Amino acid sequence: MNFAILSAGYIAGVMADTVSRMREELVLYAVGARDKSRAQAMAEKYGAQKSYGSYEELVSDANVDMVYVASPHSHHYEHAKLCLNHGKHVLCEKAFTSNLAQARELVALAKEKNLFLGEAVWTRFMPFVSKVKELMDQRAIGDIHALQCGFGQELTHVERMTNPALAGGALLDLGIYPLTFASLFFGTEVAEITGDAVLTDQGVDAGNSFILKYRDGKIASLLSCMTVWMPNTGILFGEKGYIIAHDFWNCQRLTVCVRGENPYDIECPFEISGYEYEVRAAIKAIEEGRLCCDEMPWEESLRLMEVMDGLRAKWGVKYPFE
Amino acid sequence: MNFAILSAGYIAGVMADTVSRMREELVLYAVGARDKSRAQAMAEKYGAQKSYGSYEELVSDANVDMVYVASPHSHHYEHAKLCLNHGKHVLCEKAFTSNLAQARELVALAKEKNLFLGEAVWTRFMPFVSKVKELMDQRAIGDIHALQCGFGQELTHVERMTNPALAGGALLDLGIYPLTFASLFFGTEVAEITGDAVLTDQGVDAGNSFILKYRDGKIASLLSCMTVWMPNTGILFGEKGYIIAHDFWNCQRLTVCVRGENPYDIECPFEISGYEYEVRAAIKAIEEGRLCCDEMPWEESLRLMEVMDGLRAKWGVKYPFE
């Protein structure tokens, strides 16, 4: 499988490094960026055969099987569409698109073209997820009724965060992670969503908090901010104790605290960077002729875009291109 | 100052123990309970001179200067009123009353009788509060824009928590603490309150989450549940790092985490149990002829009751006596 990377930014670099270490599974074949020299530098650094100074050239290379779209989420729709229209399988960074309408179009196009299209929410594919699910099945902390998850990074100097034209704001860039954490462990049966946000002068959310109430009576309290640093933990609360997912968005360690017993850690380390799991899941789906991954099916990508559209509508966050 | 304790439950015992160790400051004079033998046992254990088998007898003792009302919050209104009508200063456990109307009546009565009336939210009076405020003044973690605070204890076997006639539910018993944490550090200028709750079959909130958005753009994300255990931390998030208040409701240790530096702890231990600070503040106010404490003025007790009334109205939690 020949793997190509669209964009040469930070995340693209982590993926290039990861895939270059997965030689037995796939080939890091090409890097494409708007700036030819950056594409070339990344291709050389990680041993990709080809580099292109435009996305059109990248997707026109008949040897590319699959493209990882690593541009900001404001451009996922345009870039994923470009790839699908050139017959390429697509692994697209999160948030999937800027809104539900764009996500629906992409899914329809992938179906029409019979191509794989997956949202690369790396958190969903990591080893800690099955560890937590095992603990839940074993009722290690009894019945679980609530969770709390916050994600904060001081990113006010980063243009993609602050610019409405780049679908800025904390929700799509950071809030997608707490939302993912809740969805992973509390599922999809949401009865009610409540939330509030603090907006910047430019009209995107600097910080937000939202609450998901589930049909079975669970409650998830979530928070994301681009103005402050947080410890970034996700915690599941049960009648006998709690499970802490440290650095929940790229979690490699859990702490299980049962009341009256000594807490214990469960290590769930990555083999490489944590990106390998989403790549493997995508390859497996493609090899088996499936158009999306079980870990992140289209219905789920669409559902989460709908949740975020709904929250933005409540908060009055509208992007200029909408 | 002759101090009396109304009720002989768990909290009454902690207070009796505390006051018995404050001999140079005040006298643990009497204990009153509906059950004479329990009152007597507690009086003997902690060296109180008098014990009474009814609250009426307790407040009729002319030597009692001040009564600590330690009954469940469903009975604070009735018991505080009884004390005030008998000319006693009152230190009343939290939540102040069951609703705003009751709180307003008590405050009016205290004013009329020219007696001290204070809400015993011990958290507000503890040494950690001024430590955190110092750190905020020093901008130890830069500007602070958000906080997260959760309080959970598995208390579904406790009748005062589950019975609507006892003003049950997580909010008034547990939620008052995260609300206090937010109020202590983010103040009173709340622009918007949003929240949701999961109700029990009896119609009180088993768990809730609510969000306070402040006029200056801060946001507080709060959670309380009576069905699960939580680590019970309060965290303030700033642009340079965060401050963790461990066991925030009776906090004796802070951890300050500045990005790129080693985290450090600040110890803020209690002298006795943590109850001594609210007692001292009450005595000081009484000696200075003030009718409430600066740490928890009437306006603040009334404001928080109003916040909780508003949340309950949203959630459809109504007590049978309302």
HADDOCK unambig.tbl for C-alpha pairs under 7 A between the chains (distance, minus, plus):
assign (segid A and resid 145 and name CA) (segid B and resid 228 and name CA) 6.80 0.50 0.50
assign (segid A and resid 154 and name CA) (segid B and resid 239 and name CA) 5.89 0.50 0.50
assign (segid A and resid 194 and name CA) (segid B and resid 194 and name CA) 6.88 0.50 0.50
assign (segid A and resid 194 and name CA) (segid B and resid 195 and name CA) 6.44 0.50 0.50
assign (segid A and resid 194 and name CA) (segid B and resid 196 and name CA) 6.90 0.50 0.50
assign (segid A and resid 195 and name CA) (segid B and resid 194 and name CA) 6.43 0.50 0.50
assign (segid A and resid 196 and name CA) (segid B and resid 194 and name CA) 6.89 0.50 0.50
assign (segid A and resid 198 and name CA) (segid B and resid 217 and name CA) 5.85 0.50 0.50
assign (segid A and resid 209 and name CA) (segid B and resid 211 and name CA) 6.83 0.50 0.50
assign (segid A and resid 209 and name CA) (segid B and resid 221 and name CA) 6.30 0.50 0.50
assign (segid A and resid 211 and name CA) (segid B and resid 209 and name CA) 6.82 0.50 0.50
assign (segid A and resid 217 and name CA) (segid B and resid 198 and name CA) 5.83 0.50 0.50
assign (segid A and resid 221 and name CA) (segid B and resid 209 and name CA) 6.30 0.50 0.50
assign (segid A and resid 221 and name CA) (segid B and resid 223 and name CA) 6.99 0.50 0.50
assign (segid A and resid 227 and name CA) (segid B and resid 239 and name CA) 5.86 0.50 0.50
assign (segid A and resid 228 and name CA) (segid B and resid 145 and name CA) 6.80 0.50 0.50
assign (segid A and resid 228 and name CA) (segid B and resid 237 and name CA) 5.75 0.50 0.50
assign (segid A and resid 228 and name CA) (segid B and resid 238 and name CA) 4.83 0.50 0.50
assign (segid A and resid 228 and name CA) (segid B and resid 239 and name CA) 4.13 0.50 0.50
assign (segid A and resid 228 and name CA) (segid B and resid 240 and name CA) 6.89 0.50 0.50
assign (segid A and resid 228 and name CA) (segid B and resid 241 and name CA) 6.99 0.50 0.50
assign (segid A and resid 229 and name CA) (segid B and resid 237 and name CA) 6.13 0.50 0.50
assign (segid A and resid 229 and name CA) (segid B and resid 238 and name CA) 6.19 0.50 0.50
assign (segid A and resid 229 and name CA) (segid B and resid 239 and name CA) 5.97 0.50 0.50
assign (segid A and resid 229 and name CA) (segid B and resid 240 and name CA) 6.57 0.50 0.50
assign (segid A and resid 229 and name CA) (segid B and resid 241 and name CA) 5.19 0.50 0.50
assign (segid A and resid 229 and name CA) (segid B and resid 242 and name CA) 6.66 0.50 0.50
assign (segid A and resid 230 and name CA) (segid B and resid 237 and name CA) 6.11 0.50 0.50
assign (segid A and resid 230 and name CA) (segid B and resid 241 and name CA) 6.92 0.50 0.50
assign (segid A and resid 230 and name CA) (segid B and resid 242 and name CA) 6.46 0.50 0.50
assign (segid A and resid 237 and name CA) (segid B and resid 228 and name CA) 5.76 0.50 0.50
assign (segid A and resid 237 and name CA) (segid B and resid 229 and name CA) 6.13 0.50 0.50
assign (segid A and resid 237 and name CA) (segid B and resid 230 and name CA) 6.11 0.50 0.50
assign (segid A and resid 238 and name CA) (segid B and resid 228 and name CA) 4.85 0.50 0.50
assign (segid A and resid 238 and name CA) (segid B and resid 229 and name CA) 6.19 0.50 0.50
assign (segid A and resid 239 and name CA) (segid B and resid 154 and name CA) 5.88 0.50 0.50
assign (segid A and resid 239 and name CA) (segid B and resid 227 and name CA) 5.87 0.50 0.50
assign (segid A and resid 239 and name CA) (segid B and resid 228 and name CA) 4.15 0.50 0.50
assign (segid A and resid 239 and name CA) (segid B and resid 229 and name CA) 5.97 0.50 0.50
assign (segid A and resid 240 and name CA) (segid B and resid 228 and name CA) 6.91 0.50 0.50
assign (segid A and resid 240 and name CA) (segid B and resid 229 and name CA) 6.58 0.50 0.50
assign (segid A and resid 241 and name CA) (segid B and resid 229 and name CA) 5.21 0.50 0.50
assign (segid A and resid 241 and name CA) (segid B and resid 230 and name CA) 6.93 0.50 0.50
assign (segid A and resid 242 and name CA) (segid B and resid 229 and name CA) 6.68 0.50 0.50
assign (segid A and resid 242 and name CA) (segid B and resid 230 and name CA) 6.48 0.50 0.50
